[in-house]
Amino acid sequence: DETLFEFLNNKGEDIPEESAVSAATSTAPTVGSKGSSESSVRAASPSTHEDFEGRIKSLTTEISSLNRRNIELETDCKRLQKRVA
């Protein structure tokens, strides 16, 4: 159980920044008549790009925190189920 807990606890923290960025750009609206989501990111102003990066980092941190809390709750639930059984 301890090894599984450690694995699951670290699972959400090792998200590469590139995958988070590509996930955000894949849902970005297109700009121009034939623009793709990638070209819309290139056309964005630098401040907008920085805003996206900051938001991505913030959301990644929040996801990691929620994953940790979820694992803690699952562990507590299993412990209580064993106590009741």
PyMOL Python script that loads the backbone (N, CA, C, O; Angstrom):
from pymol import cmd

cmd.read_pdbstr("""\
ATOM      1  N   ASP A   1       0.812  -1.202   0.000  1.00  0.00           N
ATOM      2  CA  ASP A   1       0.000   0.000   0.000  1.00  0.00           C
ATOM      3  C   ASP A   1       0.851   1.260   0.000  1.00  0.00           C
ATOM      4  O   ASP A   1       0.524   2.230  -0.684  1.00  0.00           O
ATOM      5  N   GLU A   2       1.939   1.255   0.760  1.00  0.00           N
ATOM      6  CA  GLU A   2       2.810   2.429   0.838  1.00  0.00           C
ATOM      7  C   GLU A   2       3.413   2.755  -0.523  1.00  0.00           C
ATOM      8  O   GLU A   2       3.462   3.919  -0.923  1.00  0.00           O
ATOM      9  N   THR A   3       3.879   1.715  -1.243  1.00  0.00           N
ATOM     10  CA  THR A   3       4.491   1.944  -2.554  1.00  0.00           C
ATOM     11  C   THR A   3       3.462   2.480  -3.531  1.00  0.00           C
ATOM     12  O   THR A   3       3.753   3.398  -4.298  1.00  0.00           O
ATOM     13  N   LEU A   4       2.254   1.911  -3.512  1.00  0.00           N
ATOM     14  CA  LEU A   4       1.184   2.381  -4.388  1.00  0.00           C
ATOM     15  C   LEU A   4       0.840   3.824  -4.055  1.00  0.00           C
ATOM     16  O   LEU A   4       0.653   4.646  -4.953  1.00  0.00           O
ATOM     17  N   PHE A   5       0.758   4.132  -2.771  1.00  0.00           N
ATOM     18  CA  PHE A   5       0.447   5.488  -2.346  1.00  0.00           C
ATOM     19  C   PHE A   5       1.494   6.474  -2.857  1.00  0.00           C
ATOM     20  O   PHE A   5       1.151   7.540  -3.370  1.00  0.00           O
ATOM     21  N   GLU A   6       2.770   6.118  -2.717  1.00  0.00           N
ATOM     22  CA  GLU A   6       3.837   7.007  -3.184  1.00  0.00           C
ATOM     23  C   GLU A   6       3.774   7.184  -4.692  1.00  0.00           C
ATOM     24  O   GLU A   6       3.970   8.288  -5.199  1.00  0.00           O
ATOM     25  N   PHE A   7       3.498   6.084  -5.421  1.00  0.00           N
ATOM     26  CA  PHE A   7       3.397   6.169  -6.874  1.00  0.00           C
ATOM     27  C   PHE A   7       2.255   7.092  -7.276  1.00  0.00           C
ATOM     28  O   PHE A   7       2.431   7.977  -8.114  1.00  0.00           O
ATOM     29  N   LEU A   8       1.086   6.887  -6.680  1.00  0.00           N
ATOM     30  CA  LEU A   8      -0.068   7.711  -7.019  1.00  0.00           C
ATOM     31  C   LEU A   8       0.127   9.150  -6.573  1.00  0.00           C
ATOM     32  O   LEU A   8      -0.338  10.077  -7.236  1.00  0.00           O
ATOM     33  N   ASN A   9       0.804   9.338  -5.464  1.00  0.00           N
ATOM     34  CA  ASN A   9       1.048  10.678  -4.958  1.00  0.00           C
ATOM     35  C   ASN A   9       1.933  11.476  -5.910  1.00  0.00           C
ATOM     36  O   ASN A   9       1.730  12.678  -6.083  1.00  0.00           O
ATOM     37  N   ASN A  10       2.903  10.826  -6.523  1.00  0.00           N
ATOM     38  CA  ASN A  10       3.816  11.509  -7.438  1.00  0.00           C
ATOM     39  C   ASN A  10       3.289  11.562  -8.858  1.00  0.00           C
ATOM     40  O   ASN A  10       3.837  12.281  -9.693  1.00  0.00           O
ATOM     41  N   LYS A  11       2.243  10.820  -9.143  1.00  0.00           N
ATOM     42  CA  LYS A  11       1.727  10.693 -10.502  1.00  0.00           C
ATOM     43  C   LYS A  11       1.380  12.037 -11.139  1.00  0.00           C
ATOM     44  O   LYS A  11       1.740  12.271 -12.293  1.00  0.00           O
ATOM     45  N   GLY A  12       0.696  12.921 -10.426  1.00  0.00           N
ATOM     46  CA  GLY A  12       0.257  14.182 -10.999  1.00  0.00           C
ATOM     47  C   GLY A  12       1.315  15.260 -11.030  1.00  0.00           C
ATOM     48  O   GLY A  12       1.105  16.310 -11.637  1.00  0.00           O
ATOM     49  N   GLU A  13       2.454  15.025 -10.386  1.00  0.00           N
ATOM     50  CA  GLU A  13       3.450  16.082 -10.271  1.00  0.00           C
ATOM     51  C   GLU A  13       4.450  16.092 -11.416  1.00  0.00           C
ATOM     52  O   GLU A  13       5.150  17.086 -11.611  1.00  0.00           O
ATOM     53  N   ASP A  14       4.531  15.017 -12.171  1.00  0.00           N
ATOM     54  CA  ASP A  14       5.548  14.919 -13.209  1.00  0.00           C
ATOM     55  C   ASP A  14       4.990  15.222 -14.592  1.00  0.00           C
ATOM     56  O   ASP A  14       5.381  14.583 -15.568  1.00  0.00           O
ATOM     57  N   ILE A  15       4.089  16.179 -14.686  1.00  0.00           N
ATOM     58  CA  ILE A  15       3.518  16.545 -15.975  1.00  0.00           C
ATOM     59  C   ILE A  15       4.497  17.478 -16.672  1.00  0.00           C
ATOM     60  O   ILE A  15       4.780  18.564 -16.168  1.00  0.00           O
ATOM     61  N   PRO A  16       5.023  17.063 -17.836  1.00  0.00           N
ATOM     62  CA  PRO A  16       5.953  17.954 -18.537  1.00  0.00           C
ATOM     63  C   PRO A  16       5.242  19.225 -18.975  1.00  0.00           C
ATOM     64  O   PRO A  16       4.076  19.198 -19.367  1.00  0.00           O
ATOM     65  N   GLU A  17       5.960  20.334 -18.902  1.00  0.00           N
ATOM     66  CA  GLU A  17       5.358  21.606 -19.270  1.00  0.00           C
ATOM     67  C   GLU A  17       4.927  21.615 -20.725  1.00  0.00           C
ATOM     68  O   GLU A  17       3.922  22.238 -21.067  1.00  0.00           O
ATOM     69  N   GLU A  18       5.683  20.923 -21.599  1.00  0.00           N
ATOM     70  CA  GLU A  18       5.337  20.890 -23.018  1.00  0.00           C
ATOM     71  C   GLU A  18       3.969  20.263 -23.238  1.00  0.00           C
ATOM     72  O   GLU A  18       3.201  20.752 -24.066  1.00  0.00           O
ATOM     73  N   SER A  19       3.645  19.196 -22.520  1.00  0.00           N
ATOM     74  CA  SER A  19       2.348  18.560 -22.717  1.00  0.00           C
ATOM     75  C   SER A  19       1.231  19.463 -22.213  1.00  0.00           C
ATOM     76  O   SER A  19       0.146  19.488 -22.795  1.00  0.00           O
ATOM     77  N   ALA A  20       1.481  20.201 -21.145  1.00  0.00           N
ATOM     78  CA  ALA A  20       0.470  21.133 -20.656  1.00  0.00           C
ATOM     79  C   ALA A  20       0.254  22.255 -21.655  1.00  0.00           C
ATOM     80  O   ALA A  20      -0.878  22.681 -21.878  1.00  0.00           O
ATOM     81  N   VAL A  21       1.335  22.735 -22.258  1.00  0.00           N
ATOM     82  CA  VAL A  21       1.225  23.797 -23.255  1.00  0.00           C
ATOM     83  C   VAL A  21       0.509  23.284 -24.493  1.00  0.00           C
ATOM     84  O   VAL A  21      -0.357  23.975 -25.029  1.00  0.00           O
ATOM     85  N   SER A  22       0.852  22.084 -24.962  1.00  0.00           N
ATOM     86  CA  SER A  22       0.204  21.562 -26.161  1.00  0.00           C
ATOM     87  C   SER A  22      -1.267  21.299 -25.904  1.00  0.00           C
ATOM     88  O   SER A  22      -2.088  21.468 -26.806  1.00  0.00           O
ATOM     89  N   ALA A  23      -1.620  20.888 -24.688  1.00  0.00           N
ATOM     90  CA  ALA A  23      -3.028  20.675 -24.365  1.00  0.00           C
ATOM     91  C   ALA A  23      -3.788  21.993 -24.408  1.00  0.00           C
ATOM     92  O   ALA A  23      -4.932  22.040 -24.860  1.00  0.00           O
ATOM     93  N   ALA A  24      -3.159  23.056 -23.941  1.00  0.00           N
ATOM     94  CA  ALA A  24      -3.818  24.354 -23.947  1.00  0.00           C
ATOM     95  C   ALA A  24      -3.935  24.903 -25.359  1.00  0.00           C
ATOM     96  O   ALA A  24      -4.951  25.507 -25.702  1.00  0.00           O
ATOM     97  N   THR A  25      -2.917  24.705 -26.184  1.00  0.00           N
ATOM     98  CA  THR A  25      -2.968  25.251 -27.537  1.00  0.00           C
ATOM     99  C   THR A  25      -3.890  24.452 -28.433  1.00  0.00           C
ATOM    100  O   THR A  25      -4.422  25.001 -29.398  1.00  0.00           O
ATOM    101  N   SER A  26      -4.100  23.172 -28.149  1.00  0.00           N
ATOM    102  CA  SER A  26      -4.955  22.368 -29.014  1.00  0.00           C
ATOM    103  C   SER A  26      -6.408  22.794 -28.907  1.00  0.00           C
ATOM    104  O   SER A  26      -7.186  22.536 -29.826  1.00  0.00           O
ATOM    105  N   THR A  27      -6.797  23.439 -27.815  1.00  0.00           N
ATOM    106  CA  THR A  27      -8.174  23.887 -27.667  1.00  0.00           C
ATOM    107  C   THR A  27      -8.324  25.378 -27.945  1.00  0.00           C
ATOM    108  O   THR A  27      -9.419  25.925 -27.816  1.00  0.00           O
ATOM    109  N   ALA A  28      -7.246  26.029 -28.320  1.00  0.00           N
ATOM    110  CA  ALA A  28      -7.304  27.463 -28.586  1.00  0.00           C
ATOM    111  C   ALA A  28      -8.083  27.721 -29.870  1.00  0.00           C
ATOM    112  O   ALA A  28      -7.948  26.963 -30.830  1.00  0.00           O
ATOM    113  N   PRO A  29      -8.893  28.771 -29.907  1.00  0.00           N
ATOM    114  CA  PRO A  29      -9.639  29.076 -31.127  1.00  0.00           C
ATOM    115  C   PRO A  29      -8.695  29.511 -32.243  1.00  0.00           C
ATOM    116  O   PRO A  29      -7.627  30.069 -31.993  1.00  0.00           O
ATOM    117  N   THR A  30      -9.106  29.246 -33.464  1.00  0.00           N
ATOM    118  CA  THR A  30      -8.259  29.621 -34.594  1.00  0.00           C
ATOM    119  C   THR A  30      -8.422  31.100 -34.895  1.00  0.00           C
ATOM    120  O   THR A  30      -9.449  31.703 -34.581  1.00  0.00           O
ATOM    121  N   VAL A  31      -7.402  31.673 -35.505  1.00  0.00           N
ATOM    122  CA  VAL A  31      -7.415  33.076 -35.875  1.00  0.00           C
ATOM    123  C   VAL A  31      -7.156  33.161 -37.368  1.00  0.00           C
ATOM    124  O   VAL A  31      -6.275  32.473 -37.884  1.00  0.00           O
ATOM    125  N   GLY A  32      -7.906  33.994 -38.065  1.00  0.00           N
ATOM    126  CA  GLY A  32      -7.712  34.131 -39.502  1.00  0.00           C
ATOM    127  C   GLY A  32      -8.544  33.115 -40.264  1.00  0.00           C
ATOM    128  O   GLY A  32      -9.171  32.239 -39.670  1.00  0.00           O
ATOM    129  N   SER A  33      -8.543  33.238 -41.588  1.00  0.00           N
ATOM    130  CA  SER A  33      -9.404  32.384 -42.391  1.00  0.00           C
ATOM    131  C   SER A  33      -8.931  30.947 -42.424  1.00  0.00           C
ATOM    132  O   SER A  33      -9.752  30.030 -42.400  1.00  0.00           O
ATOM    133  N   LYS A  34      -7.604  30.722 -42.479  1.00  0.00           N
ATOM    134  CA  LYS A  34      -7.093  29.360 -42.560  1.00  0.00           C
ATOM    135  C   LYS A  34      -6.135  29.054 -41.417  1.00  0.00           C
ATOM    136  O   LYS A  34      -5.336  28.124 -41.521  1.00  0.00           O
ATOM    137  N   GLY A  35      -6.197  29.805 -40.343  1.00  0.00           N
ATOM    138  CA  GLY A  35      -5.264  29.618 -39.234  1.00  0.00           C
ATOM    139  C   GLY A  35      -5.564  28.360 -38.446  1.00  0.00           C
ATOM    140  O   GLY A  35      -6.718  27.951 -38.318  1.00  0.00           O
ATOM    141  N   SER A  36      -4.518  27.753 -37.922  1.00  0.00           N
ATOM    142  CA  SER A  36      -4.691  26.602 -37.038  1.00  0.00           C
ATOM    143  C   SER A  36      -4.506  27.079 -35.610  1.00  0.00           C
ATOM    144  O   SER A  36      -4.169  28.240 -35.376  1.00  0.00           O
ATOM    145  N   SER A  37      -4.726  26.192 -34.664  1.00  0.00           N
ATOM    146  CA  SER A  37      -4.549  26.590 -33.270  1.00  0.00           C
ATOM    147  C   SER A  37      -3.101  26.991 -33.004  1.00  0.00           C
ATOM    148  O   SER A  37      -2.840  27.872 -32.185  1.00  0.00           O
ATOM    149  N   GLU A  38      -2.151  26.341 -33.699  1.00  0.00           N
ATOM    150  CA  GLU A  38      -0.746  26.698 -33.503  1.00  0.00           C
ATOM    151  C   GLU A  38      -0.465  28.103 -34.023  1.00  0.00           C
ATOM    152  O   GLU A  38       0.239  28.874 -33.371  1.00  0.00           O
ATOM    153  N   SER A  39      -1.008  28.442 -35.186  1.00  0.00           N
ATOM    154  CA  SER A  39      -0.737  29.766 -35.730  1.00  0.00           C
ATOM    155  C   SER A  39      -1.396  30.842 -34.877  1.00  0.00           C
ATOM    156  O   SER A  39      -0.884  31.958 -34.787  1.00  0.00           O
ATOM    157  N   SER A  40      -2.529  30.521 -34.247  1.00  0.00           N
ATOM    158  CA  SER A  40      -3.173  31.515 -33.401  1.00  0.00           C
ATOM    159  C   SER A  40      -2.321  31.807 -32.171  1.00  0.00           C
ATOM    160  O   SER A  40      -2.325  32.930 -31.666  1.00  0.00           O
ATOM    161  N   VAL A  41      -1.592  30.808 -31.688  1.00  0.00           N
ATOM    162  CA  VAL A  41      -0.713  31.035 -30.548  1.00  0.00           C
ATOM    163  C   VAL A  41       0.454  31.911 -30.971  1.00  0.00           C
ATOM    164  O   VAL A  41       0.859  32.805 -30.229  1.00  0.00           O
ATOM    165  N   ARG A  42       1.003  31.663 -32.161  1.00  0.00           N
ATOM    166  CA  ARG A  42       2.112  32.487 -32.641  1.00  0.00           C
ATOM    167  C   ARG A  42       1.663  33.921 -32.886  1.00  0.00           C
ATOM    168  O   ARG A  42       2.448  34.854 -32.713  1.00  0.00           O
ATOM    169  N   ALA A  43       0.408  34.106 -33.287  1.00  0.00           N
ATOM    170  CA  ALA A  43      -0.094  35.441 -33.577  1.00  0.00           C
ATOM    171  C   ALA A  43      -0.437  36.209 -32.299  1.00  0.00           C
ATOM    172  O   ALA A  43      -0.617  37.426 -32.343  1.00  0.00           O
ATOM    173  N   ALA A  44      -0.529  35.526 -31.183  1.00  0.00           N
ATOM    174  CA  ALA A  44      -0.901  36.167 -29.930  1.00  0.00           C
ATOM    175  C   ALA A  44       0.218  37.092 -29.459  1.00  0.00           C
ATOM    176  O   ALA A  44       1.392  36.873 -29.756  1.00  0.00           O
ATOM    177  N   SER A  45      -0.169  38.121 -28.726  1.00  0.00           N
ATOM    178  CA  SER A  45       0.828  39.051 -28.206  1.00  0.00           C
ATOM    179  C   SER A  45       1.635  38.369 -27.107  1.00  0.00           C
ATOM    180  O   SER A  45       1.144  37.425 -26.488  1.00  0.00           O
ATOM    181  N   PRO A  46       2.864  38.823 -26.849  1.00  0.00           N
ATOM    182  CA  PRO A  46       3.707  38.211 -25.814  1.00  0.00           C
ATOM    183  C   PRO A  46       3.050  38.207 -24.436  1.00  0.00           C
ATOM    184  O   PRO A  46       3.190  37.240 -23.687  1.00  0.00           O
ATOM    185  N   SER A  47       2.338  39.273 -24.099  1.00  0.00           N
ATOM    186  CA  SER A  47       1.705  39.308 -22.777  1.00  0.00           C
ATOM    187  C   SER A  47       0.631  38.233 -22.663  1.00  0.00           C
ATOM    188  O   SER A  47       0.456  37.645 -21.596  1.00  0.00           O
ATOM    189  N   THR A  48      -0.087  37.972 -23.748  1.00  0.00           N
ATOM    190  CA  THR A  48      -1.102  36.918 -23.731  1.00  0.00           C
ATOM    191  C   THR A  48      -0.441  35.567 -23.540  1.00  0.00           C
ATOM    192  O   THR A  48      -0.931  34.740 -22.771  1.00  0.00           O
ATOM    193  N   HIS A  49       0.669  35.331 -24.231  1.00  0.00           N
ATOM    194  CA  HIS A  49       1.395  34.072 -24.097  1.00  0.00           C
ATOM    195  C   HIS A  49       1.876  33.884 -22.662  1.00  0.00           C
ATOM    196  O   HIS A  49       1.777  32.787 -22.113  1.00  0.00           O
ATOM    197  N   GLU A  50       2.392  34.942 -22.055  1.00  0.00           N
ATOM    198  CA  GLU A  50       2.846  34.877 -20.665  1.00  0.00           C
ATOM    199  C   GLU A  50       1.675  34.600 -19.729  1.00  0.00           C
ATOM    200  O   GLU A  50       1.813  33.859 -18.756  1.00  0.00           O
ATOM    201  N   ASP A  51       0.520  35.200 -20.028  1.00  0.00           N
ATOM    202  CA  ASP A  51      -0.669  34.945 -19.217  1.00  0.00           C
ATOM    203  C   ASP A  51      -1.053  33.474 -19.280  1.00  0.00           C
ATOM    204  O   ASP A  51      -1.387  32.864 -18.264  1.00  0.00           O
ATOM    205  N   PHE A  52      -1.003  32.904 -20.496  1.00  0.00           N
ATOM    206  CA  PHE A  52      -1.323  31.487 -20.651  1.00  0.00           C
ATOM    207  C   PHE A  52      -0.338  30.622 -19.878  1.00  0.00           C
ATOM    208  O   PHE A  52      -0.747  29.683 -19.195  1.00  0.00           O
ATOM    209  N   GLU A  53       0.938  30.919 -19.974  1.00  0.00           N
ATOM    210  CA  GLU A  53       1.949  30.128 -19.261  1.00  0.00           C
ATOM    211  C   GLU A  53       1.730  30.198 -17.754  1.00  0.00           C
ATOM    212  O   GLU A  53       1.826  29.185 -17.062  1.00  0.00           O
ATOM    213  N   GLY A  54       1.438  31.384 -17.249  1.00  0.00           N
ATOM    214  CA  GLY A  54       1.175  31.537 -15.819  1.00  0.00           C
ATOM    215  C   GLY A  54      -0.057  30.766 -15.392  1.00  0.00           C
ATOM    216  O   GLY A  54      -0.072  30.128 -14.339  1.00  0.00           O
ATOM    217  N   ARG A  55      -1.081  30.829 -16.212  1.00  0.00           N
ATOM    218  CA  ARG A  55      -2.326  30.106 -15.901  1.00  0.00           C
ATOM    219  C   ARG A  55      -2.102  28.596 -15.949  1.00  0.00           C
ATOM    220  O   ARG A  55      -2.623  27.863 -15.109  1.00  0.00           O
ATOM    221  N   ILE A  56      -1.331  28.134 -16.925  1.00  0.00           N
ATOM    222  CA  ILE A  56      -1.027  26.701 -17.043  1.00  0.00           C
ATOM    223  C   ILE A  56      -0.271  26.223 -15.809  1.00  0.00           C
ATOM    224  O   ILE A  56      -0.591  25.175 -15.249  1.00  0.00           O
ATOM    225  N   LYS A  57       0.734  26.990 -15.383  1.00  0.00           N
ATOM    226  CA  LYS A  57       1.499  26.607 -14.189  1.00  0.00           C
ATOM    227  C   LYS A  57       0.599  26.577 -12.960  1.00  0.00           C
ATOM    228  O   LYS A  57       0.702  25.673 -12.131  1.00  0.00           O
ATOM    229  N   SER A  58      -0.280  27.564 -12.845  1.00  0.00           N
ATOM    230  CA  SER A  58      -1.201  27.622 -11.715  1.00  0.00           C
ATOM    231  C   SER A  58      -2.139  26.419 -11.708  1.00  0.00           C
ATOM    232  O   SER A  58      -2.360  25.803 -10.665  1.00  0.00           O
ATOM    233  N   LEU A  59      -2.686  26.090 -12.870  1.00  0.00           N
ATOM    234  CA  LEU A  59      -3.600  24.950 -12.962  1.00  0.00           C
ATOM    235  C   LEU A  59      -2.881  23.633 -12.718  1.00  0.00           C
ATOM    236  O   LEU A  59      -3.438  22.730 -12.093  1.00  0.00           O
ATOM    237  N   THR A  60      -1.651  23.514 -13.202  1.00  0.00           N
ATOM    238  CA  THR A  60      -0.864  22.297 -12.978  1.00  0.00           C
ATOM    239  C   THR A  60      -0.606  22.102 -11.484  1.00  0.00           C
ATOM    240  O   THR A  60      -0.703  20.985 -10.975  1.00  0.00           O
ATOM    241  N   THR A  61      -0.280  23.186 -10.788  1.00  0.00           N
ATOM    242  CA  THR A  61      -0.070  23.120  -9.343  1.00  0.00           C
ATOM    243  C   THR A  61      -1.357  22.725  -8.633  1.00  0.00           C
ATOM    244  O   THR A  61      -1.344  21.913  -7.708  1.00  0.00           O
ATOM    245  N   GLU A  62      -2.468  23.308  -9.076  1.00  0.00           N
ATOM    246  CA  GLU A  62      -3.759  22.986  -8.462  1.00  0.00           C
ATOM    247  C   GLU A  62      -4.130  21.519  -8.689  1.00  0.00           C
ATOM    248  O   GLU A  62      -4.638  20.863  -7.780  1.00  0.00           O
ATOM    249  N   ILE A  63      -3.880  21.003  -9.888  1.00  0.00           N
ATOM    250  CA  ILE A  63      -4.154  19.593 -10.188  1.00  0.00           C
ATOM    251  C   ILE A  63      -3.321  18.692  -9.290  1.00  0.00           C
ATOM    252  O   ILE A  63      -3.838  17.720  -8.740  1.00  0.00           O
ATOM    253  N   SER A  64      -2.046  19.003  -9.135  1.00  0.00           N
ATOM    254  CA  SER A  64      -1.176  18.201  -8.265  1.00  0.00           C
ATOM    255  C   SER A  64      -1.698  18.193  -6.833  1.00  0.00           C
ATOM    256  O   SER A  64      -1.722  17.151  -6.177  1.00  0.00           O
ATOM    257  N   SER A  65      -2.110  19.347  -6.361  1.00  0.00           N
ATOM    258  CA  SER A  65      -2.633  19.452  -5.003  1.00  0.00           C
ATOM    259  C   SER A  65      -3.916  18.640  -4.847  1.00  0.00           C
ATOM    260  O   SER A  65      -4.100  17.946  -3.847  1.00  0.00           O
ATOM    261  N   LEU A  66      -4.797  18.729  -5.834  1.00  0.00           N
ATOM    262  CA  LEU A  66      -6.045  17.967  -5.784  1.00  0.00           C
ATOM    263  C   LEU A  66      -5.789  16.471  -5.874  1.00  0.00           C
ATOM    264  O   LEU A  66      -6.469  15.686  -5.213  1.00  0.00           O
ATOM    265  N   ASN A  67      -4.813  16.065  -6.688  1.00  0.00           N
ATOM    266  CA  ASN A  67      -4.452  14.644  -6.773  1.00  0.00           C
ATOM    267  C   ASN A  67      -3.954  14.136  -5.426  1.00  0.00           C
ATOM    268  O   ASN A  67      -4.337  13.053  -4.986  1.00  0.00           O
ATOM    269  N   ARG A  68      -3.097  14.925  -4.771  1.00  0.00           N
ATOM    270  CA  ARG A  68      -2.596  14.534  -3.452  1.00  0.00           C
ATOM    271  C   ARG A  68      -3.740  14.396  -2.451  1.00  0.00           C
ATOM    272  O   ARG A  68      -3.796  13.429  -1.690  1.00  0.00           O
ATOM    273  N   ARG A  69      -4.645  15.361  -2.456  1.00  0.00           N
ATOM    274  CA  ARG A  69      -5.787  15.328  -1.525  1.00  0.00           C
ATOM    275  C   ARG A  69      -6.689  14.130  -1.820  1.00  0.00           C
ATOM    276  O   ARG A  69      -7.182  13.484  -0.895  1.00  0.00           O
ATOM    277  N   ASN A  70      -6.905  13.832  -3.090  1.00  0.00           N
ATOM    278  CA  ASN A  70      -7.721  12.687  -3.478  1.00  0.00           C
ATOM    279  C   ASN A  70      -7.109  11.391  -2.956  1.00  0.00           C
ATOM    280  O   ASN A  70      -7.819  10.527  -2.441  1.00  0.00           O
ATOM    281  N   ILE A  71      -5.802  11.259  -3.089  1.00  0.00           N
ATOM    282  CA  ILE A  71      -5.113  10.053  -2.613  1.00  0.00           C
ATOM    283  C   ILE A  71      -5.221   9.945  -1.092  1.00  0.00           C
ATOM    284  O   ILE A  71      -5.429   8.857  -0.555  1.00  0.00           O
ATOM    285  N   GLU A  72      -5.079  11.071  -0.405  1.00  0.00           N
ATOM    286  CA  GLU A  72      -5.233  11.058   1.051  1.00  0.00           C
ATOM    287  C   GLU A  72      -6.626  10.584   1.442  1.00  0.00           C
ATOM    288  O   GLU A  72      -6.778   9.782   2.363  1.00  0.00           O
ATOM    289  N   LEU A  73      -7.641  11.080   0.742  1.00  0.00           N
ATOM    290  CA  LEU A  73      -9.017  10.690   1.046  1.00  0.00           C
ATOM    291  C   LEU A  73      -9.266   9.222   0.729  1.00  0.00           C
ATOM    292  O   LEU A  73      -9.949   8.531   1.486  1.00  0.00           O
ATOM    293  N   GLU A  74      -8.716   8.737  -0.386  1.00  0.00           N
ATOM    294  CA  GLU A  74      -8.868   7.323  -0.736  1.00  0.00           C
ATOM    295  C   GLU A  74      -8.194   6.438   0.307  1.00  0.00           C
ATOM    296  O   GLU A  74      -8.731   5.395   0.679  1.00  0.00           O
ATOM    297  N   THR A  75      -7.028   6.848   0.776  1.00  0.00           N
ATOM    298  CA  THR A  75      -6.313   6.092   1.802  1.00  0.00           C
ATOM    299  C   THR A  75      -7.113   6.066   3.101  1.00  0.00           C
ATOM    300  O   THR A  75      -7.244   5.017   3.732  1.00  0.00           O
ATOM    301  N   ASP A  76      -7.644   7.209   3.496  1.00  0.00           N
ATOM    302  CA  ASP A  76      -8.475   7.265   4.705  1.00  0.00           C
ATOM    303  C   ASP A  76      -9.709   6.382   4.558  1.00  0.00           C
ATOM    304  O   ASP A  76     -10.100   5.693   5.500  1.00  0.00           O
ATOM    305  N   CYS A  77     -10.314   6.403   3.390  1.00  0.00           N
ATOM    306  CA  CYS A  77     -11.496   5.588   3.127  1.00  0.00           C
ATOM    307  C   CYS A  77     -11.170   4.101   3.266  1.00  0.00           C
ATOM    308  O   CYS A  77     -11.921   3.358   3.898  1.00  0.00           O
ATOM    309  N   LYS A  78     -10.056   3.666   2.682  1.00  0.00           N
ATOM    310  CA  LYS A  78      -9.647   2.259   2.778  1.00  0.00           C
ATOM    311  C   LYS A  78      -9.373   1.876   4.227  1.00  0.00           C
ATOM    312  O   LYS A  78      -9.746   0.791   4.674  1.00  0.00           O
ATOM    313  N   ARG A  79      -8.721   2.771   4.953  1.00  0.00           N
ATOM    314  CA  ARG A  79      -8.413   2.513   6.359  1.00  0.00           C
ATOM    315  C   ARG A  79      -9.703   2.357   7.166  1.00  0.00           C
ATOM    316  O   ARG A  79      -9.808   1.465   8.008  1.00  0.00           O
ATOM    317  N   LEU A  80     -10.686   3.228   6.905  1.00  0.00           N
ATOM    318  CA  LEU A  80     -11.962   3.151   7.618  1.00  0.00           C
ATOM    319  C   LEU A  80     -12.746   1.899   7.231  1.00  0.00           C
ATOM    320  O   LEU A  80     -13.400   1.286   8.075  1.00  0.00           O
ATOM    321  N   GLN A  81     -12.678   1.522   5.949  1.00  0.00           N
ATOM    322  CA  GLN A  81     -13.368   0.304   5.514  1.00  0.00           C
ATOM    323  C   GLN A  81     -12.788  -0.923   6.212  1.00  0.00           C
ATOM    324  O   GLN A  81     -13.533  -1.821   6.604  1.00  0.00           O
ATOM    325  N   LYS A  82     -11.469  -0.970   6.370  1.00  0.00           N
ATOM    326  CA  LYS A  82     -10.833  -2.092   7.069  1.00  0.00           C
ATOM    327  C   LYS A  82     -11.251  -2.109   8.536  1.00  0.00           C
ATOM    328  O   LYS A  82     -11.458  -3.176   9.115  1.00  0.00           O
ATOM    329  N   ARG A  83     -11.372  -0.929   9.132  1.00  0.00           N
ATOM    330  CA  ARG A  83     -11.751  -0.836  10.537  1.00  0.00           C
ATOM    331  C   ARG A  83     -13.189  -1.327  10.746  1.00  0.00           C
ATOM    332  O   ARG A  83     -13.486  -1.979  11.747  1.00  0.00           O
ATOM    333  N   VAL A  84     -14.074  -1.013   9.802  1.00  0.00           N
ATOM    334  CA  VAL A  84     -15.478  -1.412   9.902  1.00  0.00           C
ATOM    335  C   VAL A  84     -15.640  -2.907   9.656  1.00  0.00           C
ATOM    336  O   VAL A  84     -16.485  -3.550  10.279  1.00  0.00           O
ATOM    337  N   ALA A  85     -14.836  -3.464   8.750  1.00  0.00           N
ATOM    338  CA  ALA A  85     -14.976  -4.885   8.374  1.00  0.00           C
ATOM    339  C   ALA A  85     -14.558  -5.836   9.459  1.00  0.00           C
ATOM    340  O   ALA A  85     -14.625  -7.051   9.275  1.00  0.00           O
TER     341      ALA A  85
END
""", "prot")
cmd.dss("prot")
cmd.show_as("cartoon", "prot")
cmd.util.cbc("prot")
cmd.orient("prot")
